[in-house]
Each structure stands twice: as structure tokens, then as C-alpha cells.
Amino acid sequence: MNTQNNRPLSPHLQIYRLPFAALLSITHRATGVILSLAALLMVCVLAAAASDAESYASFQVHLSSWYGQIFLIGVTLSLYIHLCNGIRHLFWDAGVGFELETAAMSAKMVIVAAIILTMGTWLTALNVG
């Protein structure tokens, strides 16, 4: 509380709710970090594959397990959220979609498209594999 004029500091974190577009902006940054870490993991997997079969098999055991599959689905979802939100930002760079209703709708479209693309990717992978 601000003691000089007996008013609370604004905004109160207990009552302030971030707009969905702001949450998606934070998510975009988080997915970028996740994708960077996933790229490092991919380098490790490729180095293990280039090394010998035993090294690669140790990664394969973890990536094919239930927790590895959940992790890979999360990485796939992160990829598609980051991609779709990046496309949304390209429209913004062109000056399109800044209206509040349009920004809120495009934020929802990013999430829906990312989920659909993730499901399509994994269903295709399951049918092929």
C-alpha cells in the first residue's frame, strides 16, 4: 500500500487479469525457450546417433516412453503455437489486426490452430509408424 496518500498501488496483482493476447505474448516467449532447449536435445540425439547404436538407444528408450511422448507432444505444440503466433505477428507488422476484437479473435485462432496442427501431426505419425 502506498503510505503517502493511502491508495493501493496499481494494478493489484491479486485482482488484475491479463488479457488473453498478453498471455499469448508471454506464451510466445516461453515456447521460444522450449524450442531452443528442444533444438539442443535434437543436437544431442543426432550426436548420439552419429556416435554408436548404444548411445542412440539410450535416448530412444526415453523418447519412446510415455513421458518422452508427452514431452515430444509438448514440443510439437510449442512449435505450432510459436509458428501460428509468429504468423499473427507478421499480420501485425503489416498493420492488420490491431483492433481489440480482432486481436482477441486471432489469439484464440492461434491456440485452436496449434492444437489442430499438433493433433494432425501426431495422428499422422501414429498412422505412418
C-alpha positions as CSV (number, residue, x, y, z in Angstrom):
1,M,0.0,0.0,0.0
2,N,1.2,3.5,-0.8
3,T,1.5,5.1,2.6
4,Q,1.9,8.7,1.3
5,N,-1.7,9.0,0.1
6,N,-3.4,5.9,1.4
7,R,-4.1,4.5,-2.0
8,P,-3.2,1.0,-3.2
9,L,-0.5,0.5,-5.8
10,S,-2.0,-0.1,-9.2
11,P,-2.7,-2.6,-10.7
12,H,-3.3,-5.1,-7.9
13,L,-1.8,-8.4,-9.0
14,Q,-4.5,-10.2,-6.9
15,I,-7.3,-8.7,-9.0
16,Y,-5.8,-7.7,-12.3
17,R,-6.3,-10.2,-15.0
18,L,-4.0,-10.1,-18.1
19,P,-5.8,-10.0,-21.4
20,F,-5.6,-13.2,-23.4
21,A,-3.5,-11.5,-26.0
22,A,-0.9,-10.6,-23.3
23,L,-0.9,-14.2,-22.0
24,L,-0.3,-15.4,-25.6
25,S,2.6,-13.0,-25.9
26,I,4.2,-14.5,-22.7
27,T,3.5,-18.0,-24.1
28,H,5.2,-17.0,-27.4
29,R,8.4,-16.2,-25.4
30,A,8.1,-19.4,-23.4
31,T,7.6,-21.5,-26.5
32,G,10.7,-19.9,-28.0
33,V,12.7,-21.0,-24.9
34,I,11.2,-24.5,-25.1
35,L,12.1,-24.8,-28.8
36,S,15.7,-23.7,-28.1
37,L,16.0,-26.4,-25.5
38,A,14.4,-28.9,-27.8
39,A,17.0,-27.9,-30.5
40,L,19.8,-28.7,-28.1
41,L,18.2,-32.0,-27.3
42,M,18.0,-32.7,-31.1
43,V,21.7,-32.0,-31.4
44,C,22.4,-34.4,-28.6
45,V,20.2,-37.1,-30.2
46,L,21.9,-36.6,-33.6
47,A,25.4,-36.7,-32.0
48,A,24.4,-40.0,-30.2
49,A,23.1,-41.4,-33.5
50,A,26.4,-40.5,-35.2
51,S,28.4,-42.0,-32.3
52,D,27.1,-45.5,-32.0
53,A,23.9,-47.5,-31.7
54,E,24.1,-47.9,-27.9
55,S,24.2,-44.1,-27.4
56,Y,21.3,-43.6,-29.6
57,A,19.4,-46.4,-28.0
58,S,19.7,-44.7,-24.6
59,F,17.9,-41.6,-26.0
60,Q,15.4,-43.8,-27.8
61,V,14.4,-45.5,-24.6
62,H,13.4,-42.2,-23.0
63,L,11.9,-40.6,-26.1
64,S,9.7,-43.6,-26.8
65,S,8.4,-43.9,-23.2
66,W,5.2,-42.4,-22.0
67,Y,6.9,-39.4,-20.5
68,G,9.0,-39.0,-23.6
69,Q,6.0,-39.0,-25.8
70,I,4.3,-36.4,-23.6
71,F,7.4,-34.3,-23.8
72,L,7.5,-34.6,-27.6
73,I,3.8,-33.7,-27.9
74,G,4.6,-30.6,-25.8
75,V,7.5,-29.7,-28.0
76,T,5.2,-30.1,-31.1
77,L,2.5,-28.0,-29.5
78,S,5.2,-25.3,-28.6
79,L,6.4,-25.4,-32.2
80,Y,2.9,-24.8,-33.6
81,I,2.0,-22.1,-31.1
82,H,5.2,-20.3,-31.9
83,L,4.6,-20.7,-35.6
84,C,1.0,-19.5,-35.6
85,N,1.7,-16.6,-33.3
86,G,4.6,-15.6,-35.5
87,I,2.3,-15.5,-38.5
88,R,-0.1,-13.4,-36.4
89,H,2.8,-11.0,-35.7
90,L,3.5,-10.8,-39.4
91,F,0.0,-9.5,-39.9
92,W,0.6,-7.0,-37.1
93,D,3.8,-5.9,-38.8
94,A,1.7,-5.2,-41.9
95,G,-0.7,-3.1,-39.7
96,V,-3.5,-5.6,-39.8
97,G,-5.4,-6.9,-36.7
98,F,-4.7,-4.3,-34.0
99,E,-8.4,-3.8,-33.1
100,L,-9.2,-5.3,-29.7
101,E,-11.8,-7.7,-31.0
102,T,-9.6,-8.8,-33.9
103,A,-6.6,-9.3,-31.6
104,A,-8.6,-11.4,-29.2
105,M,-10.0,-13.5,-32.0
106,S,-6.6,-14.0,-33.6
107,A,-5.2,-15.1,-30.2
108,K,-7.9,-17.7,-29.9
109,M,-7.3,-18.8,-33.5
110,V,-3.6,-19.3,-32.7
111,I,-4.4,-21.7,-29.9
112,V,-7.1,-23.6,-31.9
113,A,-4.8,-23.9,-35.0
114,A,-1.9,-25.0,-32.8
115,I,-4.0,-27.8,-31.2
116,I,-5.4,-28.9,-34.5
117,L,-1.9,-29.0,-36.2
118,T,-0.4,-30.9,-33.2
119,M,-3.2,-33.4,-33.3
120,G,-2.9,-33.8,-37.1
121,T,0.9,-34.2,-36.8
122,W,0.7,-36.9,-34.1
123,L,-2.2,-38.8,-35.7
124,T,-0.3,-38.8,-39.0
125,A,2.8,-40.1,-37.2
126,L,0.8,-42.8,-35.5
127,N,-0.7,-43.9,-38.8
128,V,2.6,-44.0,-40.6
129,G,4.5,-45.6,-37.7
